[in-house]
Amino acid sequence: MDTARNQPDVAVAAPQAEPPASATAGTTRKGRFAGRQLAPRFAILVVWAAMIGVYWGTEPVLFPHTGTFQTIFGSQQPLVFMTMALMCTIIVGEFVDLSVPAVFGFGATILPVLVVNHGWNVWPAAIVAVLGCVVVGAINGFLVVKVGVNTIVVTLGMSTLLMGISLWMSDLNTISGMPNGFQKIALFDIGGLPISFYYGVVLVLGFGYLLAFTPLGRHMRFVGASREVSRLSGVRVDRIRFGSFVFASLLSGIGAVIAVAAIGGYNATTSDTYLLPVFAAVFLSTAIFEPGRFNPLGTLIGIYFLETGILGLQLLGLQSWVSQVFYGGILVIAVTISTLLHRRAT
Amino acid sequence: MGGLRPPIAPYGGTPPKSAAPPTLWLLLGRKLVSVSQAEAAGAGQDRLAVGSVSKTFGSARVLREIGLRIAPGELHGLVGQNGCGKSTLVKILTGIYTPDPGGTVTVDGRALALPVRPLEARAAGLSVVHQNLGLVDDRTVWENVRLGRFKAAGRLTRRIDGKAERAAVAAVFARLGANVDVNEKVSELSAEDRAAVAIARAMQDHEPGGGLIIFDESTRAMGKAARGRFFDLVKGVIDNGASVLMISHQLEEVVEVTDRVTVLRDGQVVETGIPTKEIDEAGLTRLMLGRHLVTHSRVDSHAQPETAVQVRNLVVRSVRGLDLDLKKGEIVGLTGLVGSGAVAVAEAIGGAREARAGTLTVNGKTLSLKPKRGSTEDFIKAGVAFVAERRLEQGLAGELSVTQNLTLPRVKTRGGRFRIGHSWQADETAAMIKKLDIKPPDPHKLVGTLSGGNQQKVLLGKWLAGQPDLLVLHEPTQAVDVGARHDIIEAIREAAADGCGVLISSVDAADLSVLCDRVLVFREGKVTAELTGDLTQDDIIHATFEQPSDQQGPERNLKGVAR
């Protein structure tokens, strides 16, 4: 390699005929890409509309009724809060926080137990309930982020533990008898729907804004995509992961307080029925609006989509097992579809 | 490219491990022989013949009428820029992609059904060694070699007969001429033994005197010493009568070890079967780029008199108490063999690695290099930018867009608390796309869908956009094509001209000689040489391998024999 010593490095000059064809190819591909992407983005809205059409046709008396509309949109507030809680940790790359419904149930049990069984004033009791949830989130976060225990193990264990404590606190009973005025914070009527519906919408929009437009949201996305890349880019990864667990529990706690207000009490045994709907709705979001990516607005749509489907089936006379079939089926189908969409996009 | 990269270790000056035989002697001796063999057999039947293979994705035609012939016992090189279609061709040959109708793939005269069925390809003796070798680290050597081929022994138990499997694997190693303990865990092996395992896996089904192994940038992750051993093994494969198709970015490697080479550009064969005796790296580069070339040599130093960066008493890995000053606009290279400490120093100064002691002063701000940090936030605030080596693991998030990746380090400082803001992101991204010629120039493209060279440009742009005072780069041109390398080198120079202190940790003597004002050579944690002035890569290589008395390396003699 004698020549190498004197032979200088070579480089590019005068790009001979950089084909302008590549530019046009790029634009056409992009145009096609957009068209291909648009369909799946809104496919679920079409399915939703079709579903409503079918129910309307088969059940023309019961289905097109304001009561149906109110049930669909007025009853899902607990799910909205729980899905947003789950979303917090999913966005930062912790896919399986199984403790969300249990934390919700924990808060929703503390509040009526303190108020009804122990005679507390409702507001301090609500604060204690929310704080209780936050403490649980901090413990989860500490174990997962600082100690490095597997998320499934921590949250599955925590979930069962909390469920047990909730059942013990409530003595396996439905605890009801919350003061009347308290209902107002959840059921105050605005335009035919309870105020809790609007809480959910505001929460979802706020969360969507956070993710799309704020530095914190961008950092969360990157932590979810790659911790090492984030760390080397000046993102405080552990703080964001820990914060996500705490914030998730905070949302569950607040959601629990509002749910108790709406229901007037709580039965701790119902907590685990939320697990599948929460996951189904969150994963459904990956097939809506931003294919392959978890997004809050998609989740909200997913929740009401699922509820419409189930309510309609129940109106048609099918039994309550229908909800399990529907939630389970949708979860599998939605994730399959979004995986396929994602594969095609990349 | 002028062949400026360091030659493969065992023949460059003095090898670090003298255990390896003077490989090139053997290779070149073999080469002359095998070419004649190949020519003799070439009239007969090709080991692999690819005819008119095309591949279209949607409206994009990524391969156009590819034709390629490989003779029995031939070592054939395949080169081309990133994104020219090399990987697509491999994926067609391995059955991952279905080619457009009309193409043919023939092995030893027998046409394979298209798309290629993996089992049929295996039966025909066609196998691939991928860049990461595809080994399962925590299993043993024999399990890795036999993976996918285990035979169930015993009528009822259907268990794996470990004894027979081990014996079969040992026989393969014997044929290959490699000495590897089949019971060792793969994670315990040296780089060259890992390569031997991958090769053994690829060649175990070969009929004597048959078979074809495709090496898809297999040497990319290998150190220089390991490469020498690797080519010994490849020679073993050839001696067994198999053919080899080697895909590589290392042009001098291709010129040195292969018999003939095929060049792809934009999905088409530019020229195929060029004997490497008749072409050099510059010639290959010209074919790959299809554009005129000008010389690209050292330019004047941009170093200014003021000091930009001070490192004091850095203790990290084997390095104990390093002091280092960097002037504004100065480009300093750090190099050395694996474990010499050069990489650790760069990573510590860049904030990516925790040091045991030391301080870094940039622009009057002093940072301790010691404490464990959750992130490099302090470093970034002080004006330090670290361009990591592994771009998709440490540098960029492939599932997010160019804009999002490029602006990440600054979304907090440039954006408001409640709103990142759109315009500065768009401006920054557009500026970097223009400056670095990122293709396609689409700010919303997902980084994972870009070619390697363009990813590296996005990574560099991500840090250059912050106008750092200290830019630390680790292997900035690794596995990028020639065009991208040029753009990256220009951008680094431009940063230095703007007064940024630049620290480059690299084993690429070509880059260092072209870019650096000063090169520090590390050995066992100490700076053993400081090279300044007009650097040549030979000086850098010699200093890296030390023993400067040995001026007449075997390499030069060999070259004389070869040409």
Interface residues (C-beta under 8 A of the other chain):
Chain A: M1 D2 T3 A4 R5 Q7 P8 D9 V10 A11 V12 A13 A14 P15 Q16 S22 A25 G26 T28 R29 K30 R32 F213 T214 P215 R218 H219 R221 F222 A225 S226 E228 V229 S230 R231 L232 S233 G234 V235 R236 V237 D238 R239 A345 T346
Chain B: M1 G2 G3 L4 P7 G58 S59 A60 E252 D280 A282 T285 L289 G290 R291 H292 L293 V294 T295 H296 S297 R298 G351 A352 G374 S375 T376 E377 F379 I380 K381 F386 A388 E393 Q394 G395 L396 A397 G398 E399 L400 Q404 L408 P409 V411 K412 G415 R417 F418 R419 I420 P440 D442 L446 G448 T449 K462 V482 G483 H486 I489 A510 V514 T536 Q537 D538 E555 R556 K559
